[in-house]
Amino acid sequence: MGENKNSTLSLTIKEKALSLGFDLCGIAPVKRLTENEAVLLNWCESGMHDKMNYLSRGTETRANPALLFPGAKSLIVTGLNYFTGKLQKHDDVPVVSRYAFGKDYHDLITEKLDDLLSYIKTLSPGTDGKAFVDSAPLLEKPWAVQAGLGWQGKHSIVINDDIGSFFFIGVLVLTIELDYDAPCSEDKCGPCRVCIENCPTGAINNDRTIDARKCIANLTIENRGPVPEEMIPLIGGRIYGCDRCQEVCPWNRHARPHNHPELIISDDLADMTREDWRSMTNEQFIELFRGTPVARVRFDRFKNNIEAVLKDRNQI
């Protein structure tokens, strides 16, 4: 444990994080995650990163924040709940993942982490730091485990035994030493394989990794080409992301709806009918998804996803 002043500062930082709207906050010391680095290397060498070649570059940096941010000593790891029961109203329409309903989480969390950094600087002048939200080569999920936020489930997503797995991870790297939380060392998945058995495309491996070549989230977002024809009957009408492995996870049975207004689905999106999706124009796409994660995908790519699932009668 650190000195008393570090303990007091650490507690104050956590309290501030919660007041800014974060649902979880833990602190981990900077070190090299050699085991996770090896997993990443093996995963990439097997080709399971699909066309995301950037994941195979700089693996050492991904495993060691000190190489990413010189002078780094501590990581504040936060979780922001995005679970909601307010979904799209119609059952026969293309499906968008819950996380993409509202404001782009990259922007939302970065703003909060920047506010937290500014606050920390008032408490500890001379402190430097930087916020990372899927914006740099950093292993967010392993660091969430190191900071005690939860364990990495069999679907590879971090699970917290209080709020489940529907939460965004944000990391604030700092140049000061703090009081650190114990890593989450217990695997509470036990023998459960529900996520593996319910993945529509069989993308979940037995070692807590995902085969991106089969993953619906990758196929409908990161993949630059059309969804492979053989996969269309399996994706269940999903056109942007996939929540299936989290929806069936027992740890999410009692997930609490978030209280972040920025993440609530708009009435315009919730009310979209099958015909609305079919006739969507680029202008409507821009208006509907401005400021959301979906806006990161080109309209023609998104439209191809819509047409693919609407064409397949078995989808929706």
C-alpha positions as CSV (number, residue, x, y, z in Angstrom):
1,M,0.0,0.0,0.0
2,G,1.1,3.5,-0.6
3,E,1.7,6.3,1.9
4,N,-1.3,7.9,3.6
5,K,-1.2,10.9,1.3
6,N,-1.4,8.5,-1.7
7,S,-4.3,6.7,-0.1
8,T,-6.2,10.0,0.5
9,L,-5.5,11.2,-3.0
10,S,-6.6,7.9,-4.6
11,L,-9.8,8.0,-2.7
12,T,-10.5,11.6,-3.6
13,I,-9.9,10.7,-7.3
14,K,-12.3,7.8,-7.2
15,E,-15.0,10.0,-5.5
16,K,-14.5,12.6,-8.2
17,A,-14.7,10.0,-11.0
18,L,-18.1,8.8,-9.6
19,S,-19.3,12.4,-9.3
20,L,-18.5,12.9,-13.0
21,G,-20.8,10.1,-13.9
22,F,-18.5,7.0,-14.0
23,D,-20.1,3.9,-12.5
24,L,-16.8,2.2,-11.8
25,C,-13.2,3.3,-11.0
26,G,-10.1,1.5,-10.0
27,I,-6.4,2.2,-10.0
28,A,-3.5,0.1,-11.3
29,P,0.3,0.5,-11.3
30,V,2.0,0.8,-14.7
31,K,3.8,-2.4,-15.7
32,R,4.3,-4.6,-18.6
33,L,1.5,-7.2,-19.1
34,T,3.6,-9.9,-20.5
35,E,1.0,-12.7,-20.4
36,N,-1.6,-10.5,-22.3
37,E,1.1,-9.5,-24.8
38,A,1.7,-13.2,-25.6
39,V,-2.0,-13.8,-26.0
40,L,-2.2,-10.8,-28.4
41,L,0.8,-12.0,-30.4
42,N,-0.6,-15.5,-30.8
43,W,-4.0,-14.2,-31.7
44,C,-2.6,-12.0,-34.5
45,E,-0.3,-14.7,-35.8
46,S,-3.3,-17.1,-36.1
47,G,-5.0,-14.5,-38.3
48,M,-7.9,-14.0,-36.0
49,H,-7.5,-10.2,-36.1
50,D,-8.9,-10.4,-39.7
51,K,-7.9,-7.3,-41.7
52,M,-7.2,-5.2,-38.5
53,N,-3.5,-5.2,-39.2
54,Y,-2.9,-2.3,-36.8
55,L,-3.5,-4.7,-34.0
56,S,-0.4,-6.7,-34.9
57,R,1.9,-3.6,-34.8
58,G,3.4,-2.3,-31.6
59,T,2.3,-5.1,-29.3
60,E,5.0,-4.3,-26.8
61,T,3.6,-0.8,-26.5
62,R,0.1,-2.1,-26.1
63,A,1.3,-4.2,-23.1
64,N,3.4,-1.4,-21.5
65,P,1.8,2.1,-21.0
66,A,5.3,3.4,-20.1
67,L,6.2,3.1,-23.7
68,L,3.0,4.8,-24.8
69,F,3.3,7.7,-22.3
70,P,6.8,8.3,-20.9
71,G,6.9,8.8,-17.2
72,A,3.6,7.0,-16.6
73,K,3.3,5.4,-13.2
74,S,-0.5,4.9,-12.6
75,L,-3.6,4.1,-14.6
76,I,-7.1,5.3,-13.5
77,V,-9.5,2.8,-15.1
78,T,-13.1,3.7,-15.3
79,G,-16.3,2.0,-16.3
80,L,-19.4,3.7,-17.7
81,N,-22.6,1.7,-17.8
82,Y,-24.5,1.7,-21.1
83,F,-27.1,-1.0,-20.5
84,T,-30.6,0.0,-21.4
85,G,-34.0,-1.7,-21.8
86,K,-35.2,1.0,-24.1
87,L,-34.6,-0.5,-27.5
88,Q,-35.8,-0.2,-31.1
89,K,-39.6,-0.6,-31.1
90,H,-40.1,-2.9,-34.0
91,D,-39.1,-6.5,-34.2
92,D,-38.8,-6.7,-38.0
93,V,-36.2,-4.0,-38.5
94,P,-32.3,-4.0,-38.8
95,V,-30.7,-4.0,-35.4
96,V,-28.2,-1.5,-34.0
97,S,-26.1,-2.5,-30.9
98,R,-27.0,-0.8,-27.6
99,Y,-23.7,1.0,-27.3
100,A,-24.3,2.9,-30.5
101,F,-27.7,4.4,-29.6
102,G,-26.5,7.7,-28.2
103,K,-23.5,10.0,-28.1
104,D,-20.2,8.5,-29.3
105,Y,-18.6,7.0,-26.2
106,H,-15.2,8.0,-27.3
107,D,-16.1,11.7,-27.0
108,L,-18.3,11.3,-23.9
109,I,-15.7,9.4,-21.9
110,T,-12.7,11.4,-23.1
111,E,-14.5,14.6,-21.9
112,K,-15.1,13.1,-18.5
113,L,-11.5,11.9,-18.2
114,D,-10.1,15.2,-19.2
115,D,-12.2,16.8,-16.5
116,L,-10.9,14.3,-14.0
117,L,-7.3,15.1,-15.1
118,S,-7.8,18.8,-14.6
119,Y,-9.2,18.1,-11.2
120,I,-6.2,15.9,-10.3
121,K,-3.8,18.6,-11.4
122,T,-5.4,21.0,-8.8
123,L,-4.7,18.4,-6.1
124,S,-1.3,17.4,-7.3
125,P,0.4,20.2,-9.3
126,G,2.9,19.1,-11.8
127,T,1.0,15.9,-12.6
128,D,0.8,15.0,-16.3
129,G,-1.5,12.6,-17.9
130,K,-3.6,11.5,-20.9
131,A,-6.9,10.0,-21.5
132,F,-7.3,6.9,-23.7
133,V,-10.7,5.5,-25.0
134,D,-10.1,3.0,-27.8
135,S,-7.8,5.7,-29.2
136,A,-4.3,4.3,-28.7
137,P,-2.5,0.9,-28.5
138,L,-3.6,0.1,-25.0
139,L,-5.0,-3.1,-23.7
140,E,-8.1,-1.7,-22.0
141,K,-9.7,-4.9,-20.9
142,P,-6.6,-6.4,-19.2
143,W,-6.1,-3.1,-17.5
144,A,-9.6,-3.1,-16.2
145,V,-8.9,-6.5,-14.6
146,Q,-5.6,-5.1,-13.1
147,A,-7.6,-2.2,-11.6
148,G,-10.1,-4.6,-10.0
149,L,-13.1,-3.6,-12.1
150,G,-13.9,-7.2,-13.0
151,W,-12.7,-10.4,-14.7
152,Q,-12.4,-11.1,-18.4
153,G,-15.4,-13.3,-19.3
154,K,-15.3,-16.2,-21.7
155,H,-16.7,-13.8,-24.4
156,S,-13.5,-11.7,-23.7
157,I,-15.5,-8.8,-22.3
158,V,-14.9,-7.6,-18.7
159,I,-17.6,-8.5,-16.2
160,N,-18.3,-6.6,-13.0
161,D,-20.3,-8.7,-10.5
162,D,-22.3,-5.6,-9.6
163,I,-23.3,-4.0,-12.9
164,G,-22.5,-6.8,-15.4
165,S,-20.6,-6.3,-18.7
166,F,-22.4,-3.6,-20.5
167,F,-19.9,-0.8,-19.7
168,F,-17.4,1.3,-21.6
169,I,-13.8,1.3,-20.4
170,G,-11.8,4.5,-20.2
171,V,-8.2,4.9,-19.1
172,L,-6.4,7.9,-17.7
173,V,-2.6,7.5,-17.5
174,L,-0.8,9.5,-14.9
175,T,2.7,10.4,-13.9
176,I,2.2,10.1,-10.2
177,E,2.2,7.1,-7.8
178,L,-1.1,6.3,-6.1
179,D,-2.7,3.6,-3.9
180,Y,-3.5,0.6,-6.1
181,D,-6.4,-1.7,-6.1
182,A,-5.9,-5.5,-6.1
183,P,-6.3,-7.1,-9.6
184,C,-9.4,-9.2,-10.0
185,S,-8.0,-12.7,-9.8
186,E,-11.2,-14.7,-9.5
187,D,-12.9,-16.2,-12.6
188,K,-16.6,-16.1,-11.7
189,C,-17.7,-17.6,-15.1
190,G,-17.1,-21.1,-13.7
191,P,-18.2,-23.8,-16.1
192,C,-20.7,-21.6,-17.8
193,R,-20.4,-21.6,-21.6
194,V,-23.7,-19.8,-22.5
195,C,-22.0,-17.0,-24.4
196,I,-19.9,-19.5,-26.4
197,E,-22.8,-21.7,-27.3
198,N,-25.1,-18.7,-28.2
199,C,-22.7,-16.8,-30.5
200,P,-24.6,-16.8,-33.8
201,T,-21.5,-17.3,-35.9
202,G,-19.3,-19.4,-33.5
203,A,-16.8,-16.6,-33.1
204,I,-16.0,-17.1,-29.4
205,N,-12.9,-19.2,-28.8
206,N,-12.3,-21.3,-25.7
207,D,-9.4,-19.1,-24.5
208,R,-11.4,-15.9,-24.0
209,T,-10.5,-14.5,-27.4
210,I,-12.7,-13.8,-30.4
211,D,-12.2,-14.8,-34.0
212,A,-12.8,-11.5,-35.7
213,R,-13.2,-13.2,-39.0
214,K,-16.5,-14.6,-37.7
215,C,-17.5,-11.8,-35.3
216,I,-20.7,-9.9,-36.3
217,A,-19.3,-6.7,-34.7
218,N,-16.2,-6.8,-36.9
219,L,-18.2,-7.9,-40.0
220,T,-20.6,-5.0,-39.7
221,I,-18.3,-2.3,-38.5
222,E,-14.5,-2.7,-39.0
223,N,-14.7,-4.9,-42.1
224,R,-14.3,-2.7,-45.2
225,G,-16.0,-5.0,-47.6
226,P,-19.6,-6.4,-47.7
227,V,-20.7,-8.9,-45.1
228,P,-19.8,-12.3,-46.6
229,E,-22.8,-14.0,-48.2
230,E,-22.5,-17.1,-46.1
231,M,-22.6,-15.0,-42.9
232,I,-25.8,-13.1,-43.7
233,P,-28.2,-15.8,-42.6
234,L,-26.4,-16.0,-39.3
235,I,-26.3,-12.3,-38.2
236,G,-29.9,-12.0,-37.1
237,G,-30.7,-8.7,-38.8
238,R,-27.8,-7.0,-37.1
239,I,-26.3,-4.1,-39.1
240,Y,-24.0,-2.4,-36.5
241,G,-22.5,-4.5,-33.8
242,C,-23.8,-7.4,-31.8
243,D,-25.0,-7.8,-28.2
244,R,-25.8,-11.5,-28.2
245,C,-23.1,-12.8,-26.0
246,Q,-23.8,-10.2,-23.4
247,E,-27.6,-10.6,-23.6
248,V,-27.4,-14.3,-22.7
249,C,-24.7,-13.8,-20.0
250,P,-26.2,-14.7,-16.5
251,W,-24.2,-11.8,-15.0
252,N,-26.4,-9.4,-17.0
253,R,-29.7,-10.8,-15.8
254,H,-30.0,-8.0,-13.2
255,A,-28.2,-5.3,-15.2
256,R,-29.4,-1.9,-14.1
257,P,-30.3,0.6,-16.8
258,H,-27.8,3.5,-17.1
259,N,-28.6,7.0,-16.1
260,H,-26.7,8.8,-18.8
261,P,-29.0,11.0,-20.9
262,E,-26.4,11.2,-23.6
263,L,-26.7,7.5,-24.3
264,I,-30.5,7.2,-24.6
265,I,-31.8,6.1,-28.0
266,S,-33.5,8.9,-29.8
267,D,-37.2,8.6,-30.6
268,D,-36.4,8.9,-34.3
269,L,-34.1,5.9,-34.2
270,A,-36.4,3.9,-31.9
271,D,-39.4,4.5,-34.1
272,M,-37.7,3.4,-37.4
273,T,-39.9,1.0,-39.4
274,R,-38.7,-1.6,-41.9
275,E,-39.7,0.7,-44.7
276,D,-37.8,3.7,-43.1
277,W,-34.7,1.6,-43.0
278,R,-35.2,0.4,-46.6
279,S,-35.6,4.0,-48.0
280,M,-32.9,5.7,-45.9
281,T,-30.9,8.4,-47.7
282,N,-27.5,9.7,-46.9
283,E,-29.0,12.9,-45.6
284,Q,-31.3,10.9,-43.2
285,F,-28.3,8.8,-42.1
286,I,-26.3,11.9,-41.2
287,E,-29.3,13.4,-39.3
288,L,-30.1,10.2,-37.5
289,F,-26.6,9.2,-36.4
290,R,-24.7,12.5,-36.1
291,G,-22.5,12.3,-33.0
292,T,-23.0,8.6,-32.5
293,P,-20.5,5.8,-33.1
294,V,-22.5,4.8,-36.2
295,A,-21.3,8.0,-37.9
296,R,-17.8,6.6,-38.1
297,V,-19.1,4.2,-40.8
298,R,-19.5,5.4,-44.4
299,F,-23.2,5.5,-45.5
300,D,-22.6,3.3,-48.5
301,R,-21.1,0.6,-46.2
302,F,-24.0,1.0,-43.7
303,K,-26.6,0.9,-46.5
304,N,-25.0,-2.4,-47.8
305,N,-25.6,-3.9,-44.3
306,I,-29.2,-2.8,-44.3
307,E,-29.9,-4.2,-47.8
308,A,-28.2,-7.5,-47.0
309,V,-30.4,-8.2,-44.0
310,L,-33.6,-6.9,-45.6
311,K,-33.0,-9.1,-48.6
312,D,-32.6,-12.2,-46.4
313,R,-36.2,-13.2,-45.5
314,N,-35.0,-15.3,-42.6
315,Q,-33.3,-12.4,-40.9
316,I,-36.1,-10.2,-39.5
